[in-house]
Amino acid sequence: MTTVRTRPTRESLLTNRLTKIDTKIFNNVIELVSKAFEVDIKKMSHKSRDRELVLARNMSYYILHTSYFQKASQIAPYFKRDRTTVLHGLNTFVNDIEVIPFYMEKYESVMDLIELPNNIYANK
């Protein structure tokens, strides 16, 4: 069974969210994204602005925000960032997908590996 995914939209960023999830879910998302981009997990929270790391971080922010209903202020501490940095990464994610063709492929491959629960509120 293949899932058809459309391009993410800015409207998906505007929905109301407040859900607490387990640290294991954060670590799982970060691990899957770092494997997709072939970067070290420890470097995901470094201050480095290499393009591959920035793309990986932005994808992680977006997945945590849209799939697990996390606010920017909840995501930021895991990456040692400010919430405004996370918001900037979320907003540029959509533009990056349009400019970098392989980025959408990596996003789809990561989303195929992530097992989303039927009810996200069961993670509280």
C-alpha positions as CSV (number, residue, x, y, z in Angstrom):
1,M,0.0,0.0,0.0
2,T,1.6,3.3,-1.1
3,T,0.6,6.6,0.5
4,V,0.3,9.6,-1.8
5,R,1.8,12.7,-0.2
6,T,1.3,16.2,-1.4
7,R,3.6,19.1,-0.9
8,P,3.3,20.6,2.6
9,T,1.5,23.9,2.8
10,R,1.8,26.8,5.0
11,E,-1.7,26.3,6.2
12,S,-0.6,23.1,7.9
13,L,1.6,25.1,10.1
14,L,-1.2,27.3,11.5
15,T,-3.3,24.7,13.3
16,N,-3.5,24.8,17.0
17,R,-1.2,22.3,18.8
18,L,-0.3,21.4,22.3
19,T,0.7,17.8,22.8
20,K,3.4,16.3,24.9
21,I,5.2,13.3,23.5
22,D,7.9,10.9,24.7
23,T,11.6,11.6,24.3
24,K,11.9,8.4,22.4
25,I,9.7,9.8,19.6
26,F,12.0,12.9,19.3
27,N,15.0,10.7,19.2
28,N,13.5,8.3,16.6
29,V,12.6,11.2,14.2
30,I,16.1,12.8,14.6
31,E,17.7,9.4,14.0
32,L,15.7,8.7,10.9
33,V,16.4,12.1,9.4
34,S,20.1,12.0,10.2
35,K,20.3,8.6,8.5
36,A,18.5,9.9,5.4
37,F,21.0,12.8,5.2
38,E,23.9,10.7,6.3
39,V,24.9,13.2,9.0
40,D,25.9,12.4,12.6
41,I,23.1,12.6,15.2
42,K,25.3,14.6,17.5
43,K,25.8,17.3,14.8
44,M,22.1,17.9,14.5
45,S,22.2,20.0,17.7
46,H,25.5,21.8,16.8
47,K,25.6,25.4,15.7
48,S,27.0,24.4,12.3
49,R,25.2,25.8,9.3
50,D,26.3,23.3,6.7
51,R,23.6,23.0,4.1
52,E,23.0,19.3,4.7
53,L,22.6,19.9,8.5
54,V,20.3,22.8,8.0
55,L,18.1,20.7,5.6
56,A,18.1,17.8,8.1
57,R,17.2,20.0,11.0
58,N,14.4,21.8,9.1
59,M,12.9,18.4,8.1
60,S,13.0,17.2,11.7
61,Y,11.3,20.4,12.8
62,Y,8.6,20.0,10.2
63,I,7.9,16.3,11.0
64,L,7.7,17.0,14.7
65,H,5.5,19.9,14.2
66,T,3.0,18.5,11.7
67,S,3.0,14.8,12.5
68,Y,3.3,15.0,16.3
69,F,1.7,18.4,16.9
70,Q,4.6,19.9,18.7
71,K,5.0,23.7,19.1
72,A,8.2,25.4,18.2
73,S,8.9,26.1,21.9
74,Q,8.6,22.3,22.5
75,I,10.9,21.4,19.7
76,A,13.6,24.0,20.3
77,P,15.3,22.5,23.5
78,Y,16.0,19.2,21.7
79,F,18.1,21.0,19.1
80,K,19.5,23.7,21.5
81,R,17.8,26.4,19.5
82,D,15.4,29.3,20.1
83,R,11.8,28.9,19.2
84,T,12.2,31.6,16.5
85,T,14.9,29.6,14.8
86,V,12.6,26.6,14.7
87,L,9.8,28.8,13.3
88,H,12.2,30.0,10.6
89,G,13.1,26.5,9.7
90,L,9.5,25.5,9.5
91,N,8.7,28.3,7.2
92,T,11.6,27.6,4.9
93,F,10.9,23.9,4.7
94,V,8.2,24.4,2.0
95,N,10.5,26.6,-0.1
96,D,13.4,24.2,0.2
97,I,11.2,21.3,-1.2
98,E,10.4,23.4,-4.3
99,V,14.0,24.4,-4.9
100,I,15.8,21.1,-4.1
101,P,14.1,18.2,-5.9
102,F,15.8,15.4,-3.9
103,Y,14.6,16.9,-0.6
104,M,11.0,15.8,-1.3
105,E,12.2,12.3,-2.0
106,K,14.1,12.2,1.3
107,Y,11.1,13.6,3.1
108,E,8.9,10.9,1.7
109,S,11.4,8.1,2.5
110,V,11.6,9.3,6.1
111,M,7.8,9.6,6.4
112,D,7.5,6.0,5.1
113,L,9.7,4.8,8.0
114,I,7.9,6.7,10.7
115,E,5.0,4.9,12.3
116,L,2.4,7.4,13.3
117,P,-0.1,6.3,15.9
118,N,-3.8,6.5,15.1
119,N,-4.4,8.8,18.0
120,I,-1.6,11.2,18.7
121,Y,-3.2,12.1,22.1
122,A,-2.4,8.6,23.3
123,N,1.2,9.7,23.7
124,K,0.5,12.1,26.6
